Amino acid sequence: MDGPFGPSTPDGPGAVRPAAGTIDLAPGRPRCGVVLRNDGDQAVWVTSHVPLDRLNRPLRVAVDDGPDPAHLRLDIAAGTALRVEGGRRGR
């Protein structure tokens, strides 16, 4: 049986109603520029919650005038990730 609970409604159980406007991520926290470089052959995904000092070994982190990468995470929405493509190796 498909849909044993009947048709869904916009305000049914589990409905998400986002607020209007822009929402700041971690307001008041210092921000800095970060460059991620993937020295490996395969793409690597970096999620929103991983500390930048705990990344896969092929990923290199360069921080612009900021704190140690141990205290940094990507400034992206929770539950999302950034894909860092693998680098090209010379022959």
C-alpha positions as CSV (number, residue, x, y, z in Angstrom):
1,M,0.0,0.0,0.0
2,D,1.5,3.4,-1.0
3,G,0.9,6.2,1.4
4,P,-0.6,4.4,4.4
5,F,-1.1,7.7,6.2
6,G,-2.9,9.4,3.4
7,P,-1.8,12.3,1.3
8,S,0.7,14.7,2.8
9,T,-0.1,18.3,3.6
10,P,2.2,21.3,3.7
11,D,1.7,21.6,7.5
12,G,1.7,17.9,8.2
13,P,3.9,16.0,10.7
14,G,7.6,16.9,10.2
15,A,6.8,20.0,8.2
16,V,9.6,22.6,8.0
17,R,8.7,26.2,7.9
18,P,11.8,28.4,7.4
19,A,11.8,32.0,8.5
20,A,11.8,34.8,6.0
21,G,15.0,36.7,5.4
22,T,18.7,35.8,5.9
23,I,20.0,33.8,8.9
24,D,23.5,34.4,10.1
25,L,25.6,31.2,10.7
26,A,27.3,31.4,14.1
27,P,26.8,35.1,14.6
28,G,29.7,36.8,16.5
29,R,32.3,34.1,15.7
30,P,35.4,35.3,13.9
31,R,35.7,34.4,10.3
32,C,38.7,34.1,8.0
33,G,39.6,33.0,4.5
34,V,40.5,29.4,3.9
35,V,41.9,27.6,0.9
36,L,41.5,23.8,0.6
37,R,43.8,22.0,-1.7
38,N,43.4,18.3,-2.5
39,D,46.7,16.6,-3.3
40,G,45.1,13.2,-3.9
41,D,43.6,11.6,-7.0
42,Q,40.0,11.4,-5.7
43,A,37.5,14.1,-4.9
44,V,36.9,14.5,-1.1
45,W,33.7,15.9,0.5
46,V,34.1,18.2,3.6
47,T,31.0,18.4,5.7
48,S,29.8,21.4,7.6
49,H,30.7,20.0,11.0
50,V,34.2,18.6,10.6
51,P,37.1,20.6,12.2
52,L,39.6,21.6,9.5
53,D,42.4,19.9,11.3
54,R,40.7,16.5,11.0
55,L,40.4,16.4,7.2
56,N,41.5,13.5,5.0
57,R,45.3,13.3,4.6
58,P,45.4,14.5,1.0
59,L,43.6,17.8,1.9
60,R,45.8,20.8,2.7
61,V,44.5,23.8,4.5
62,A,45.8,27.4,4.1
63,V,44.3,29.9,6.5
64,D,44.3,33.7,5.8
65,D,45.2,35.6,9.1
66,G,43.1,33.5,11.3
67,P,43.2,31.0,14.1
68,D,44.6,27.5,14.0
69,P,42.6,25.2,11.7
70,A,41.8,23.1,14.8
71,H,39.3,25.8,15.7
72,L,37.7,26.2,12.3
73,R,34.9,24.7,10.4
74,L,33.5,25.6,7.0
75,D,30.9,28.4,7.1
76,I,28.2,26.4,5.3
77,A,24.7,25.4,6.3
78,A,24.4,22.4,8.7
79,G,24.1,19.1,6.9
80,T,25.8,20.3,3.7
81,A,29.2,19.6,2.3
82,L,31.8,21.0,-0.1
83,R,33.4,18.8,-2.8
84,V,37.1,19.3,-3.2
85,E,38.3,17.8,-6.5
86,G,41.5,15.8,-6.7
87,G,44.6,17.5,-7.9
88,R,46.5,16.6,-11.1
89,R,49.9,15.1,-10.6
90,G,52.7,15.8,-13.0
91,R,54.4,12.9,-14.8
